[in-house]
């Protein structure tokens, strides 16, 4: 009887165990459990209440319906009026907590603009353009203005820039007192300043790195609006569409709303041309080269005075400028000097003082070289000659070149006494080579470069030659023999572009741009248009500059002089140029609003919706299901 009871109990236990295992195995690939949460957090309650008046506290708590996080609160959350002492902003479960450190002003509306910083903790759904307001007085201000901020030179939308307003209409207010209300631009360069009181304002943009809320540093990027702004509103209607699904419209409703104005303010961000001049750093990456780098191009090249060494003569270095005059290379010519690990020189140059006035500066500069271990040379045979190390010479003419190209000759070391007589340029006429004349000149930005140019014609063939051992470097190296042939491209390998320009009533020029937004050609507008000849087949874009002073370059603005930067326009259209093809287009520079002019393909600051990676919900669900069931079914039979 007892044995029977034990057997029955054992069977029951095994049966239960089998049921548990079977249930676990059946759930290894469980369904996702419904659609994903794509809804952002929803407001539940707050202290104070939204729009509350006569609030005297300095702590704000906002409760949502789910766990939240605040992305970079010190950067993305804007509190206005501006806070001089940094507030404490944090997420605490379902709460957003803001503690103000400044003393609150009387009869003032405070706005906490979270922009797009709040999202739920799990799916990262963003609560877009959320703001919260309360007042310390008897009423709450409700006016607002909006617009867009663009880079004045290239029409890039400028995100993360402070936008501020002043009720003090004096020009000095921008430079002496903080803004009365602020906002910040989003990823599209758009901004909205909320909870403004009725009145008259001046509006500005400021790259406010120091959070002073005023224009205090000459290097800051700024923008100012020429006209005064007066906030206003109107009650109007709009069409709202309710969708059954992504393809089917359910209902189109007419709803009323408050339209705040102005909502089309265009600000153009620029940096004044008041660049300070100073030395960045000395460098000695090679034992033979001493380098001084500056933040801007120099008008006068510093003369180094030796301190811990004595040159044999005054010609102890060869001077080379580079990087458009911002770098100065001193090539040492005396081996007794360059073999020293540490060299000290005295340098006299012009440096900007605190008032941005250039004054003489004398510095003691030390150059130290880190020598690499000398590689052991392979043992050569007794009759094996010593290998010759030639002067490096690179010529960028090979195969075919464009009609408008210049042949560049670049040396690895400074050369002495170089003239056009060292080069031979021949043109192929029928089957014979005939010597032709050419222009020869040095590169003004890099003294190791030299140019060869002549008025090339379609389909011409040339040969460039240099005899061996005719060009010598400052270190005694000579060149190897050189001979290279090249051909000018034929006319039918090019395309041409003519653009009719409308809307330009002053001096202007058009720059043709490549797909990297870099100018490759520039033509002055003449007789209402521009002609670009001999273009390589490619995609091109166009930028027009209203060149008010007719100096051929884009000029920045100046706040003290109330001078705006010169206006820039982008053609919204891309030009596709093909071989042996002429394209004619008409471009009205004012037909498209400025914020929509620049083609998205060459826009660097793209909106987040165009750059963010779309979520793969299907794969996420599969992975999540797999993770939930990992380790289940560990019992084996």
C-alpha positions as a printed NumPy array, in Angstrom:
array([[  0.   ,   0.   ,   0.   ],
       [  2.796,   2.339,   0.92 ],
       [  4.702,   1.481,  -2.295],
       [  1.6  ,   2.224,  -4.334],
       [  1.225,   5.637,  -2.643],
       [  4.871,   6.471,  -3.351],
       [  4.501,   5.465,  -7.018],
       [  1.356,   7.576,  -7.431],
       [  3.004,  10.576,  -5.766],
       [  6.033,  10.241,  -8.021],
       [  3.827,  10.048, -11.125],
       [  1.954,  13.17 , -10.039],
       [  5.199,  15.12 ,  -9.446],
       [  6.623,  14.082, -12.818],
       [  3.373,  15.061, -14.528],
       [  3.386,  18.52 , -12.98 ],
       [  7.035,  18.967, -13.925],
       [  6.316,  17.985, -17.537],
       [  3.453,  20.494, -17.718],
       [  5.761,  23.273, -16.46 ],
       [  8.44 ,  22.41 , -19.009],
       [  5.957,  22.163, -21.876],
       [  4.449,  25.532, -20.951],
       [  7.895,  27.13 , -20.849],
       [  8.906,  25.667, -24.177],
       [  5.659,  26.815, -25.747],
       [  6.484,  30.4  , -24.807],
       [  9.969,  30.624, -26.326],
       [  8.652,  32.714, -29.254],
       [  5.822,  34.546, -27.595],
       [  3.978,  37.276, -29.525],
       [  4.92 ,  40.909, -29.128],
       [  1.848,  41.734, -27.111],
       [  0.408,  44.533, -29.197],
       [  1.64 ,  47.769, -30.848],
       [  4.637,  49.696, -29.595],
       [  4.259,  52.782, -27.464],
       [  4.805,  55.714, -29.804],
       [  3.033,  58.319, -27.671],
       [  5.111,  60.925, -25.813],
       [  4.628,  61.531, -22.079],
       [  1.369,  63.28 , -21.143],
       [  0.96 ,  66.041, -18.584],
       [ -0.905,  64.943, -15.425],
       [ -0.481,  67.696, -12.836],
       [  1.954,  70.309, -11.597],
       [  2.934,  72.651,  -8.821],
       [  2.235,  75.457,  -9.575],
       [ -0.608,  74.872, -12.023],
       [ -0.023,  75.808, -15.692],
       [ -0.614,  79.533, -16.064],
       [ -0.961,  80.073, -12.312],
       [ -0.722,  83.666, -11.087],
       [  0.671,  85.084,  -7.853],
       [  3.066,  82.175,  -7.428],
       [  5.872,  83.022,  -5.004],
       [  7.686,  79.685,  -4.848],
       [ 10.992,  78.918,  -6.6  ],
       [ 10.396,  75.226,  -7.214],
       [  8.382,  73.791, -10.103],
       [  7.303,  70.131, -10.29 ],
       [  5.565,  68.742, -13.366],
       [  4.149,  65.201, -13.232],
       [  3.651,  63.051, -16.339],
       [  1.879,  59.74 , -16.938],
       [  5.1  ,  57.708, -17.271],
       [  8.76 ,  57.723, -16.385],
       [ 10.642,  60.51 , -18.141],
       [ 14.144,  61.719, -18.877],
       [ 15.438,  65.208, -19.724],
       [ 18.146,  65.348, -22.386],
       [ 20.972,  67.8  , -21.6  ],
       [ 18.842,  70.103, -19.424],
       [ 21.489,  72.82 , -19.065],
       [ 21.62 ,  73.161, -22.86 ],
       [ 18.075,  72.407, -23.968],
       [ 15.863,  73.885, -21.231],
       [ 15.445,  77.654, -21.517],
       [ 14.074,  79.675, -18.624],
       [ 12.989,  83.221, -19.246],
       [ 13.519,  85.862, -17.967],
       [ 17.135,  84.65 , -18.121],
       [ 18.602,  83.239, -14.927],
       [ 21.965,  84.582, -13.88 ],
       [ 22.532,  81.705, -11.468],
       [ 22.183,  78.296, -13.067],
       [ 18.924,  76.58 , -12.025],
       [ 18.747,  72.914, -11.019],
       [ 16.844,  70.885, -13.611],
       [ 16.37 ,  67.136, -13.234],
       [ 14.077,  64.213, -13.921],
       [ 12.808,  62.278, -10.918],
       [ 10.702,  59.303, -11.972],
       [  7.584,  60.767, -13.565],
       [  8.506,  64.293, -12.42 ],
       [ 10.364,  67.137, -14.058],
       [ 11.806,  69.224, -11.22 ],
       [ 13.081,  72.791, -11.686],
       [ 14.607,  74.76 ,  -8.807],
       [ 15.225,  78.462,  -9.514],
       [ 18.201,  80.036,  -7.748],
       [ 17.653,  83.672,  -8.724],
       [ 15.266,  85.916,  -6.809],
       [ 11.981,  86.009,  -8.71 ],
       [ 10.914,  89.355, -10.158],
       [  7.575,  90.838,  -9.194],
       [  4.69 ,  90.925, -11.682],
       [  6.61 ,  88.827, -14.166],
       [  5.631,  85.872, -16.309],
       [  8.16 ,  83.024, -16.153],
       [  8.448,  80.5  , -18.947],
       [ 10.225,  77.146, -18.807],
       [ 10.741,  76.031, -22.405],
       [ 11.781,  72.393, -22.548],
       [ 12.079,  72.471, -26.387],
       [ 12.41 ,  68.757, -27.301],
       [ 14.324,  67.611, -24.236],
       [ 11.586,  65.559, -22.495],
       [ 11.035,  61.959, -23.589],
       [  9.706,  58.786, -22.01 ],
       [ 12.224,  56.554, -20.333],
       [ 11.648,  53.42 , -22.397],
       [ 10.835,  54.175, -26.02 ],
       [ 12.402,  57.658, -26.069],
       [  9.252,  59.253, -27.532],
       [  9.857,  63.019, -27.499],
       [  7.366,  65.537, -26.108],
       [  7.933,  68.209, -28.738],
       [  7.98 ,  71.956, -28.069],
       [  6.706,  71.653, -24.516],
       [  6.702,  74.772, -22.359],
       [  5.353,  75.708, -18.937],
       [  4.478,  79.172, -17.63 ],
       [  3.442,  80.857, -14.389],
       [  3.331,  84.429, -13.105],
       [  4.426,  86.176,  -9.932],
       [  1.795,  88.869, -10.523],
       [ -1.937,  89.232, -11.101],
       [ -1.851,  88.245, -14.792],
       [  0.087,  86.077, -17.158],
       [  1.493,  87.411, -20.444],
       [  0.517,  85.383, -23.498],
       [  1.915,  87.086, -26.609],
       [  4.57 ,  85.386, -28.747],
       [  6.707,  85.958, -31.824],
       [  8.538,  83.452, -34.001],
       [ 10.876,  83.158, -36.952],
       [ 14.03 ,  81.512, -38.238],
       [ 17.776,  82.062, -37.82 ],
       [ 20.108,  81.363, -40.755],
       [ 23.838,  81.681, -41.273],
       [ 24.239,  84.91 , -43.22 ],
       [ 26.959,  83.576, -45.525],
       [ 25.585,  80.152, -46.477],
       [ 21.927,  80.064, -45.28 ],
       [ 22.555,  77.089, -43.001],
       [ 19.895,  76.779, -40.276],
       [ 21.59 ,  77.589, -36.971],
       [ 20.478,  75.396, -34.053],
       [ 21.114,  76.061, -30.361],
       [ 21.533,  79.847, -30.654],
       [ 20.003,  82.204, -28.073],
       [ 17.267,  84.529, -29.348],
       [ 16.525,  87.491, -27.088],
       [ 14.415,  90.644, -26.965],
       [ 14.753,  94.032, -25.319],
       [ 12.071,  96.517, -24.335],
       [ 14.891,  99.055, -24.027],
       [ 15.099, 100.253, -27.636],
       [ 18.53 , 101.882, -27.341],
       [ 21.286, 100.287, -29.441],
       [ 23.461,  99.999, -26.343],
       [ 20.998,  97.622, -24.63 ],
       [ 22.336,  94.659, -26.651],
       [ 25.845,  95.199, -25.317],
       [ 25.184,  96.359, -21.754],
       [ 22.142,  94.64 , -20.211],
       [ 20.74 ,  91.082, -20.338],
       [ 17.749,  90.185, -22.506],
       [ 14.329,  90.535, -20.898],
       [ 13.074,  87.334, -22.54 ],
       [ 14.85 ,  84.589, -24.445],
       [ 14.414,  81.424, -26.453],
       [ 16.694,  79.131, -28.405],
       [ 16.638,  77.881, -31.984],
       [ 15.73 ,  74.27 , -32.751],
       [ 17.393,  71.909, -35.246],
       [ 15.732,  73.791, -38.145],
       [ 16.936,  77.183, -36.899],
       [ 13.357,  78.058, -35.892],
       [ 12.489,  79.893, -32.679],
       [  9.485,  81.06 , -30.656],
       [  9.633,  83.55 , -27.799],
       [  6.578,  82.925, -25.619],
       [  4.677,  84.716, -22.879],
       [  5.614,  88.218, -23.965],
       [  3.835,  91.282, -22.665],
       [  2.241,  93.707, -25.151],
       [  4.714,  96.364, -26.208],
       [  7.507,  97.231, -28.62 ],
       [ 10.722,  95.211, -28.805],
       [ 14.042,  94.817, -30.535],
       [ 15.077,  91.247, -31.303],
       [ 18.571,  89.744, -31.541],
       [ 20.42 ,  86.438, -31.912],
       [ 23.518,  85.693, -29.859],
       [ 25.989,  82.809, -29.656],
       [ 25.986,  83.142, -25.887],
       [ 28.691,  80.73 , -24.761],
       [ 29.242,  82.624, -21.494],
       [ 25.481,  82.875, -20.721],
       [ 25.719,  86.595, -20.109],
       [ 22.663,  87.266, -22.319],
       [ 24.386,  90.275, -23.884],
       [ 26.897,  90.916, -26.663],
       [ 30.123,  91.186, -24.691],
       [ 32.745,  89.344, -26.79 ],
       [ 33.813,  90.474, -30.301],
       [ 34.185,  86.869, -31.477],
       [ 30.534,  85.981, -30.769],
       [ 28.175,  85.361, -33.658],
       [ 25.239,  87.757, -33.649],
       [ 22.189,  88.854, -35.593],
       [ 19.985,  91.905, -35.276],
       [ 16.694,  92.897, -36.836],
       [ 16.47 ,  96.302, -38.465],
       [ 12.791,  96.86 , -37.622],
       [ 11.013,  97.065, -34.301],
       [  8.595,  94.236, -33.533],
       [  5.168,  94.637, -31.926],
       [  3.546,  91.343, -30.848],
       [ -0.051,  90.949, -31.973],
       [ -2.628,  88.226, -32.498],
       [ -5.789,  87.406, -34.393],
       [ -8.474,  84.778, -33.918],
       [ -8.728,  82.747, -37.101],
       [ -9.404,  79.234, -38.374],
       [ -7.511,  76.424, -40.038],
       [ -8.171,  73.023, -41.568],
       [ -7.267,  70.003, -39.408],
       [ -7.276,  66.528, -40.936],
       [ -8.145,  63.388, -38.946],
       [ -6.832,  60.174, -40.524],
       [ -8.347,  56.693, -40.212],
       [ -4.977,  55.27 , -41.144],
       [ -1.86 ,  56.377, -43.028],
       [ -3.747,  56.452, -46.346],
       [ -7.365,  57.194, -45.508],
       [ -8.803,  60.551, -44.396],
       [-11.49 ,  60.326, -41.75 ],
       [-12.568,  63.93 , -41.266],
       [-11.437,  67.414, -42.29 ],
       [-12.41 ,  69.873, -39.588],
       [-12.338,  73.648, -39.409],
       [-11.013,  74.684, -36.028],
       [-10.354,  78.031, -34.465],
       [ -6.982,  79.056, -33.106],
       [ -4.993,  82.122, -32.056],
       [ -2.543,  83.316, -34.682],
       [  0.366,  85.19 , -33.065],
       [  2.342,  87.715, -35.112],
       [  4.924,  88.369, -36.379],
       [  5.704,  84.733, -37.15 ],
       [  8.055,  85.265, -40.094],
       [ 11.062,  87.039, -38.574],
       [ 14.27 ,  86.269, -40.501],
       [ 17.538,  86.766, -38.653],
       [ 20.942,  86.333, -40.326],
       [ 23.787,  85.233, -38.06 ],
       [ 27.278,  86.619, -38.653],
       [ 30.591,  87.273, -36.943],
       [ 32.093,  90.718, -37.126],
       [ 35.483,  91.034, -38.792],
       [ 37.398,  91.943, -35.663],
       [ 39.601,  88.889, -35.43 ],
       [ 42.345,  89.176, -32.859],
       [ 45.886,  88.336, -33.923],
       [ 48.063,  86.084, -31.782],
       [ 50.468,  83.166, -31.975],
       [ 48.917,  79.718, -31.641],
       [ 51.951,  77.524, -31.038],
       [ 55.499,  76.757, -32.17 ],
       [ 56.203,  73.367, -33.783],
       [ 59.212,  71.307, -34.794],
       [ 57.914,  68.122, -36.392],
       [ 61.119,  67.728, -38.42 ],
       [ 64.645,  68.515, -37.292],
       [ 65.151,  70.868, -40.247],
       [ 61.93 ,  72.902, -39.908],
       [ 60.863,  75.431, -37.27 ],
       [ 57.199,  76.426, -37.552],
       [ 55.222,  79.293, -36.041],
       [ 51.442,  79.131, -36.354],
       [ 49.142,  82.115, -35.999],
       [ 45.358,  82.4  , -35.869],
       [ 45.258,  84.734, -38.848],
       [ 47.35 ,  85.774, -41.826],
       [ 50.293,  88.017, -40.994],
       [ 51.18 ,  91.228, -42.785],
       [ 54.743,  91.124, -41.433],
       [ 56.754,  87.892, -41.14 ],
       [ 58.611,  87.55 , -37.787],
       [ 62.414,  87.378, -37.922],
       [ 63.773,  84.78 , -35.446],
       [ 66.784,  85.841, -33.357],
       [ 68.986,  82.919, -32.131],
       [ 69.444,  82.62 , -28.357],
       [ 71.137,  79.283, -27.58 ],
       [ 73.027,  78.858, -30.849],
       [ 75.227,  80.938, -33.158],
       [ 74.69 ,  80.605, -36.923],
       [ 77.696,  80.724, -39.23 ],
       [ 76.037,  83.493, -41.285],
       [ 72.754,  85.366, -41.609],
       [ 71.374,  82.909, -44.17 ],
       [ 70.823,  80.13 , -41.616],
       [ 67.224,  79.517, -42.673],
       [ 64.988,  79.546, -45.749],
       [ 61.59 ,  81.164, -45.28 ],
       [ 58.343,  79.51 , -46.411],
       [ 54.804,  80.749, -45.78 ],
       [ 51.893,  78.329, -45.897],
       [ 48.226,  77.902, -45.011],
       [ 47.335,  81.254, -46.58 ],
       [ 49.893,  83.11 , -44.491],
       [ 48.85 ,  81.667, -41.125],
       [ 51.931,  79.419, -40.862],
       [ 55.599,  80.36 , -41.227],
       [ 58.189,  77.621, -41.824],
       [ 61.883,  78.319, -41.201],
       [ 63.926,  75.671, -43.046],
       [ 67.293,  75.352, -41.311],
       [ 70.258,  75.315, -43.695],
       [ 73.094,  74.704, -41.181],
       [ 73.525,  71.064, -40.079],
       [ 75.249,  72.175, -36.853],
       [ 72.012,  73.94 , -35.951],
       [ 69.416,  71.353, -36.919],
       [ 71.311,  68.588, -35.108],
       [ 70.576,  70.352, -31.804],
       [ 67.571,  68.853, -30.025],
       [ 66.439,  72.154, -28.527],
       [ 66.592,  75.56 , -30.197],
       [ 65.6  ,  78.846, -28.595],
       [ 64.823,  81.987, -30.569],
       [ 63.414,  85.428, -29.853],
       [ 60.463,  86.39 , -32.013],
       [ 59.016,  89.871, -32.504],
       [ 55.532,  90.133, -33.993],
       [ 52.3  ,  92.1  , -33.741],
       [ 49.711,  90.861, -31.224],
       [ 46.222,  92.182, -30.444],
       [ 45.791,  93.649, -26.964],
       [ 42.589,  93.626, -24.875],
       [ 41.242,  96.512, -26.972],
       [ 42.03 ,  94.567, -30.176],
       [ 44.811,  96.985, -31.095],
       [ 47.933,  95.481, -32.684],
       [ 51.009,  96.093, -30.562],
       [ 54.604,  94.793, -30.756],
       [ 55.115,  91.534, -28.843],
       [ 58.413,  89.838, -27.996],
       [ 58.379,  86.141, -27.061],
       [ 61.068,  83.6  , -26.319],
       [ 60.127,  80.457, -28.238],
       [ 61.621,  77.007, -27.72 ],
       [ 61.622,  74.31 , -30.407],
       [ 62.285,  70.711, -29.402],
       [ 62.451,  67.745, -31.753],
       [ 61.733,  64.154, -30.823],
       [ 64.169,  62.063, -32.766],
       [ 63.22 ,  58.627, -33.979],
       [ 65.634,  55.735, -33.606],
       [ 67.92 ,  55.501, -36.618],
       [ 67.066,  52.493, -38.736],
       [ 69.937,  50.197, -39.47 ],
       [ 70.94 ,  50.33 , -43.114],
       [ 71.169,  47.102, -45.019],
       [ 74.723,  46.041, -45.572],
       [ 75.586,  46.676, -49.212],
       [ 78.109,  45.019, -51.382],
       [ 81.505,  46.622, -51.843],
       [ 80.833,  47.413, -55.486],
       [ 77.28 ,  48.63 , -54.875],
       [ 76.957,  52.432, -55.41 ],
       [ 75.378,  54.647, -52.786],
       [ 71.706,  55.269, -53.701],
       [ 70.83 ,  58.812, -54.783],
       [ 68.079,  60.602, -52.861],
       [ 66.568,  63.   , -55.401],
       [ 64.746,  66.237, -54.696],
       [ 61.041,  65.464, -54.549],
       [ 59.137,  67.1  , -57.419],
       [ 55.458,  66.49 , -58.119],
       [ 53.724,  67.723, -61.3  ],
       [ 49.912,  67.549, -61.318],
       [ 49.652,  67.303, -65.137],
       [ 49.14 ,  63.815, -66.444],
       [ 46.655,  62.299, -68.844],
       [ 44.065,  65.007, -69.537],
       [ 43.468,  68.317, -67.785],
       [ 40.706,  70.878, -67.951],
       [ 40.786,  73.932, -70.153],
       [ 40.948,  76.25 , -67.15 ],
       [ 43.493,  74.256, -65.099],
       [ 46.918,  75.468, -64.05 ],
       [ 49.844,  73.051, -63.938],
       [ 51.292,  72.975, -60.422],
       [ 54.863,  71.924, -59.594],
       [ 55.462,  71.139, -55.913],
       [ 58.865,  70.467, -54.338],
       [ 59.584,  68.57 , -51.136],
       [ 62.186,  71.1  , -49.995],
       [ 62.906,  74.778, -50.635],
       [ 64.631,  75.368, -53.962],
       [ 66.976,  78.167, -54.913],
       [ 67.091,  80.258, -58.063],
       [ 64.15 ,  78.583, -59.8  ],
       [ 63.054,  80.222, -63.079],
       [ 60.938,  79.263, -66.086],
       [ 64.174,  78.432, -67.934],
       [ 64.391,  75.19 , -65.932],
       [ 61.248,  73.921, -67.704],
       [ 60.541,  73.045, -71.339],
       [ 56.991,  73.092, -72.643],
       [ 56.345,  71.66 , -76.118],
       [ 53.106,  71.467, -78.072],
       [ 52.333,  68.636, -80.454],
       [ 51.659,  69.957, -83.958],
       [ 50.689,  67.111, -86.269],
       [ 53.387,  64.599, -85.286],
       [ 56.098,  67.057, -84.225],
       [ 56.806,  68.763, -80.897],
       [ 57.268,  72.534, -81.019],
       [ 58.447,  74.712, -78.122],
       [ 55.812,  77.192, -76.818],
       [ 55.918,  80.022, -74.339],
       [ 54.168,  79.952, -70.976],
       [ 53.733,  81.928, -67.778],
       [ 55.626,  80.804, -64.673],
       [ 54.916,  82.181, -61.184],
       [ 55.157,  81.128, -57.519],
       [ 52.265,  80.282, -55.216],
       [ 51.701,  83.235, -52.886],
       [ 50.363,  80.959, -50.123],
       [ 52.994,  78.191, -50.283],
       [ 56.559,  78.907, -51.398],
       [ 57.149,  75.232, -52.287],
       [ 54.582,  75.497, -55.082],
       [ 55.021,  76.984, -58.56 ],
       [ 52.558,  77.326, -61.436],
       [ 52.792,  76.934, -65.203],
       [ 49.981,  78.419, -67.293],
       [ 49.136,  79.424, -70.829],
       [ 45.864,  79.991, -72.701],
       [ 45.079,  76.341, -73.41 ],
       [ 42.761,  75.388, -76.29 ],
       [ 40.473,  72.421, -76.696],
       [ 42.214,  69.168, -77.61 ],
       [ 45.801,  70.499, -77.53 ],
       [ 48.601,  68.113, -76.517],
       [ 51.656,  69.176, -74.53 ],
       [ 54.868,  67.759, -73.134],
       [ 56.611,  69.156, -70.046],
       [ 60.279,  68.272, -69.476],
       [ 62.95 ,  69.053, -66.888],
       [ 66.58 ,  68.057, -67.277],
       [ 68.279,  66.122, -64.495],
       [ 70.386,  67.926, -61.897],
       [ 69.274,  71.423, -62.925],
       [ 67.177,  72.27 , -59.845],
       [ 68.808,  72.218, -56.414],
       [ 67.287,  72.383, -52.955],
       [ 68.635,  74.345, -50.02 ],
       [ 70.076,  71.029, -48.754],
       [ 71.995,  70.144, -51.895],
       [ 69.542,  67.642, -53.366],
       [ 68.956,  67.781, -57.111],
       [ 66.056,  66.728, -59.259],
       [ 65.714,  63.599, -61.326],
       [ 64.895,  63.887, -65.024],
       [ 61.212,  64.521, -65.712],
       [ 59.077,  64.129, -68.819],
       [ 55.306,  64.054, -68.86 ],
       [ 52.612,  64.472, -71.5  ],
       [ 49.124,  65.804, -71.036],
       [ 46.148,  66.714, -73.17 ],
       [ 43.55 ,  69.46 , -72.914],
       [ 40.03 ,  68.069, -72.918],
       [ 37.952,  68.471, -76.076],
       [ 35.037,  70.897, -76.354],
       [ 32.432,  68.142, -76.517],
       [ 33.605,  66.843, -73.116],
       [ 32.161,  69.947, -71.437],
       [ 28.747,  71.413, -70.778],
       [ 27.676,  75.049, -70.427],
       [ 25.223,  76.76 , -68.09 ],
       [ 23.486,  80.113, -68.515],
       [ 21.296,  81.465, -65.682],
       [ 18.868,  84.358, -66.154],
       [ 18.82 ,  86.301, -62.886],
       [ 15.589,  87.994, -61.732],
       [ 15.068,  90.08 , -58.61 ],
       [ 18.619,  91.473, -58.347],
       [ 18.601,  95.263, -58.479],
       [ 22.212,  95.895, -57.479],
       [ 25.743,  94.68 , -58.145],
       [ 25.901,  90.928, -57.689],
       [ 27.939,  87.842, -58.476],
       [ 27.035,  84.158, -58.663],
       [ 29.171,  81.332, -57.314],
       [ 28.804,  77.887, -58.801],
       [ 28.987,  75.264, -56.04 ],
       [ 29.873,  71.588, -55.968],
       [ 28.044,  68.922, -53.959],
       [ 30.064,  69.918, -50.851],
       [ 28.773,  73.506, -50.993],
       [ 32.214,  74.722, -52.056],
       [ 32.547,  77.432, -54.745],
       [ 34.372,  76.351, -57.901],
       [ 33.542,  79.304, -60.207],
       [ 32.512,  82.9  , -59.719],
       [ 30.948,  85.158, -62.361],
       [ 29.647,  88.707, -62.037],
       [ 26.017,  89.248, -63.058],
       [ 25.967,  91.074, -66.382],
       [ 22.975,  92.015, -68.511],
       [ 20.697,  90.105, -66.162],
       [ 22.519,  86.796, -66.259],
       [ 25.658,  84.716, -65.783],
       [ 27.388,  82.261, -68.119],
       [ 29.494,  79.34 , -66.904],
       [ 31.485,  77.832, -69.774],
       [ 33.352,  74.544, -69.972],
       [ 31.907,  72.711, -66.984],
       [ 32.784,  69.128, -66.217],
       [ 29.742,  66.86 , -66.343],
       [ 28.438,  66.887, -62.777],
       [ 25.77 ,  68.209, -60.422],
       [ 26.059,  71.895, -59.509],
       [ 24.356,  74.416, -57.243],
       [ 24.366,  78.223, -57.248],
       [ 24.683,  80.996, -54.66 ],
       [ 24.185,  84.697, -55.399],
       [ 25.72 ,  87.506, -53.344],
       [ 24.349,  91.04 , -53.523],
       [ 27.779,  92.679, -53.658],
       [ 26.811,  96.153, -52.447],
       [ 30.36 ,  97.556, -52.41 ],
       [ 31.32 ,  95.722, -55.618],
       [ 34.534,  94.262, -54.175],
       [ 33.937,  90.726, -55.438],
       [ 33.651,  89.039, -52.01 ],
       [ 30.941,  88.508, -49.426],
       [ 31.237,  91.037, -46.589],
       [ 30.103,  90.443, -43.029],
       [ 28.104,  92.913, -40.93 ],
       [ 28.931,  95.283, -38.084],
       [ 26.602,  96.031, -35.192],
       [ 28.138,  99.363, -34.15 ],
       [ 27.704, 100.679, -37.692],
       [ 24.254,  99.053, -38.001],
       [ 25.486,  97.322, -41.145],
       [ 23.9  ,  94.023, -42.033],
       [ 25.971,  91.354, -43.8  ],
       [ 25.564,  91.293, -47.559],
       [ 22.524,  89.324, -48.666],
       [ 23.027,  85.789, -49.952],
       [ 20.548,  83.728, -51.974],
       [ 20.642,  80.042, -52.917],
       [ 19.002,  78.634, -55.984],
       [ 16.667,  75.849, -54.772],
       [ 17.312,  73.916, -57.973],
       [ 20.21 ,  71.602, -58.783],
       [ 21.821,  71.917, -62.215],
       [ 22.722,  68.642, -63.926],
       [ 25.384,  69.374, -66.541],
       [ 26.133,  66.776, -69.221],
       [ 28.739,  66.499, -71.956],
       [ 28.219,  68.612, -75.065],
       [ 25.087,  70.128, -73.577],
       [ 24.025,  73.706, -72.885],
       [ 21.55 ,  74.398, -70.088],
       [ 19.615,  77.654, -69.713],
       [ 17.626,  78.352, -66.543],
       [ 15.783,  81.29 , -64.988],
       [ 16.221,  82.039, -61.302],
       [ 14.123,  84.567, -59.399],
       [ 16.203,  85.006, -56.269],
       [ 13.226,  86.166, -54.163],
       [ 10.601,  83.686, -55.336],
       [ 11.36 ,  81.17 , -52.567],
       [ 11.463,  82.126, -48.859],
       [ 15.02 ,  82.326, -47.645],
       [ 14.675,  79.491, -45.123],
       [ 13.667,  77.082, -47.913],
       [ 16.176,  78.168, -50.532],
       [ 19.196,  76.033, -49.755],
       [ 18.874,  72.527, -51.247],
       [ 18.768,  69.853, -48.572],
       [ 21.462,  67.84 , -50.401],
       [ 24.098,  70.464, -49.593],
       [ 22.686,  71.52 , -46.22 ],
       [ 25.003,  70.409, -43.419],
       [ 22.724,  71.208, -40.437],
       [ 19.928,  68.878, -41.517],
       [ 16.747,  68.603, -39.412],
       [ 16.706,  65.695, -36.991],
       [ 13.871,  63.88 , -38.77 ],
       [ 16.126,  63.538, -41.816],
       [ 19.11 ,  62.258, -39.876],
       [ 17.684,  60.097, -37.094],
       [ 17.697,  56.361, -37.622],
       [ 14.257,  54.804, -37.96 ],
       [ 13.469,  52.098, -35.447],
       [ 13.053,  48.519, -36.613],
       [ 10.102,  47.545, -34.441],
       [  9.773,  44.103, -35.97 ],
       [ 13.319,  43.054, -35.205],
       [ 13.205,  44.755, -31.816],
       [ 10.146,  42.674, -30.961],
       [ 11.809,  39.451, -32.026],
       [ 14.936,  40.292, -30.073],
       [ 12.923,  41.331, -27.025],
       [ 10.906,  38.126, -27.146],
       [ 14.08 ,  36.088, -27.42 ],
       [ 15.639,  37.912, -24.488],
       [ 12.566,  37.379, -22.297],
       [ 12.68 ,  33.662, -22.903],
       [ 16.453,  33.095, -22.75 ],
       [ 17.334,  30.37 , -20.239],
       [ 13.837,  28.808, -20.234],
       [ 13.653,  25.094, -20.956],
       [ 16.941,  24.373, -19.278],
       [ 15.75 ,  20.932, -18.139],
       [ 16.613,  18.165, -20.552],
       [ 15.21 ,  14.653, -20.709]])
